[in-house]
Amino acid sequence: MTADSSGDGDGFASWRGGLFLRPDGGNADALVELIRCALDEALSHQGAGPVYPHLGQEAGRSPVGDGRLPEGPVASETVLSQLRWWLAGSVKVHHQMFAKNIVPPPSFVNLAALCAVSLFMPNGVTGEDAAETLSAELSCARAMARLAGYDPDRAGGLFTFGGTATNLYAIKVGISKAQPDHAERGIEPGLAVVGSWPAHYSQKSACAWLGVGTRNYIAAASLPDQTTDLESMEAACSDVLARGHRLACIMGAGGTTSNMAVDDFGEIAAMRDRLATEYGLDYTPHVHADTVVGWAYLCFIDYDLHRNPLGFSPPVVAKLSRLVERLRTVRNADSFGTDFHKTGFAPYTSSMIVMRDGRDFSRLRRDGGAMTPLFHDKDAYNPGTFTLETSRSAANMVATWVGLQALGKQGMRRLLGHALETAEALRHHIDTLAGHDATAINRHSYGPDVFVRCYPPDDPAATEENFADTSSVRRINQYTSDLFAWLSRQRVPDVEQIAVSKTSAAFYTSAGEPVVALRVYSLNPYFSDAHARELVVRLLRGKRRFDATYMDADVYEGAR
């Protein structure tokens, strides 16, 4: 095989032309055809239910095989025919009966841009290579800053690898403020981060990865709607400072994954300033809004809820009014996070950390001398000098910005409003159809979450559960958990399938007891009132089969 391969005696030129884009792009039709082949393979075997079928794998056959690479190349069409095996058991986010977690169907325009820009492999750490693709990052950052009420000329933002990373960046900046020399000396003992009890576990994980330690992540108590008890948060912050330790970061709820609870960041920032004065701090603790889910509802801040041109129902307008009132306060936070792949209808992974003062990113800057082999052009925008990542795809930056423009604020409002409307429909159908089998327990949620608490037949808690009764709460927790596990194991026909999830803490009782519930959450624009009713019907049908199977075994009799 010769280096120029101008001839094709060994077939190399033909082979490469089917796998790689030619310099002139003239063989792009081969890529389009392979994409069509992959789509045909995936969709023709997807079945009619919300979970991709196993296609005979129930017998224990694994698609992994012995994990050996073949000696020679395998035809593209042949390897793409494996997709049905690799997708087996996966959820189908575009299906109407998929209402699990916070996973939207990605928009076509986002997917198309992601594929097109990925062909050019721009690495979003260096402007020398990524060039104008990085402008999409800057555009997204300015747009998010405007939504939150930041000065877009002063703010800054970075794409990163998920909501966990947005929290990690915020805490890292907070550490840099509290202990500027930590990168050289290590973190001082006792340096702490204060969050809230219902916060996502990634906040504590970030403390572990950064060396703060999970014991130094202090969770303030929460209120029944899952917002933070700010008196408890102030007490926790004061305790850290009274012990002579440094307080790196205060993390408020900006739309929890359950109930979409949002804290008042004006009050949190004022509390931070008051404590900084009281304890004579020589730094200002960083305030971060964990808005990776709630950020999208910033699109409603300038929506006229009184005129309501999109015609949302009164219950939805009431929810949006409460949500907007709290989200207006995000402007008081020093930073906030966004997961475009959660409520922005983008594919994984697309997240951004936005700083009110973009200069805060300079606190993360590394030793330039150690990185000169990567960054040759000193005049280029090189975010890799302060990002954790040294490999960042710029394709998702362009795709996200293109996708956001394609939707616009009005498109986002329509999609999120639709999700809220269908959540109201779910609650209505549960009230109408479930009787004493189940009830929706989060009627005052800010978002589309519907938490369904299920009860054994003839259980006294079914008429009106007393959440102050810890033994009763634990009994129903166990029943609901067992029901979910049973439903998840069942192999039922497509026409009976649903895909819902479970929360281990829809909220916490006054005694601190978590309340378990089934979680129904749909961001599917094809999900309708009729589908909401059908989902409830299928859920109740499965529950009654579970009751008939298990109640005779006296599984719950001893606990009642």
Secondary structure, 3 states (H helix, E strand, C coil): CCCCCCCCCCCHHHHHHCCCCCCCCCCHHHHHHHHHHHHHHHHHCCCCCCECCCCCHHHCCCCCCCCCCCCCCCCHHHHHCCHHHHCCCCECCCCCCEECCCCCCCCHHHHHHHHHHHCCCCECCCHHHHCCHHHHHHHHHHHHHHHHCCCCCCCEEEEECCHHHHHHHHHHHHHHHHCCCHHHHCCCCCCEEEEECCCCCHHHHHHHHHCCCHHHEEEECECCCCCECHHHHHHHHHHHHHCCCCEEEEEEEECCCCCCCECCHHHHHHHHHHHHHHCCCCCCCEEEEECCCHHHHHHHCCCCCCCCCCCCCHHHHHHHHHHHHHHHHHHHCCEEEEEHHHHCCCCCCCEEEEECCHHHHHHHCCCHHHHCCCCCCCCCCCHHHCCCCCCCECHHHHHHHHHHHHHHHHHHHHHHHHHHHHHHHHHHHHHHHCCCCEEECCCCCCCCCEEEEECCCCCHHHCCCCCCCHHHHHHHHHHHHHHHHHHHHCCCCHHHCCEEEEECCCCECCCCCECCEEEECCCCCCCCHHHHHHHHHHHHHHHHHHHHHHHHHCCCHHHC
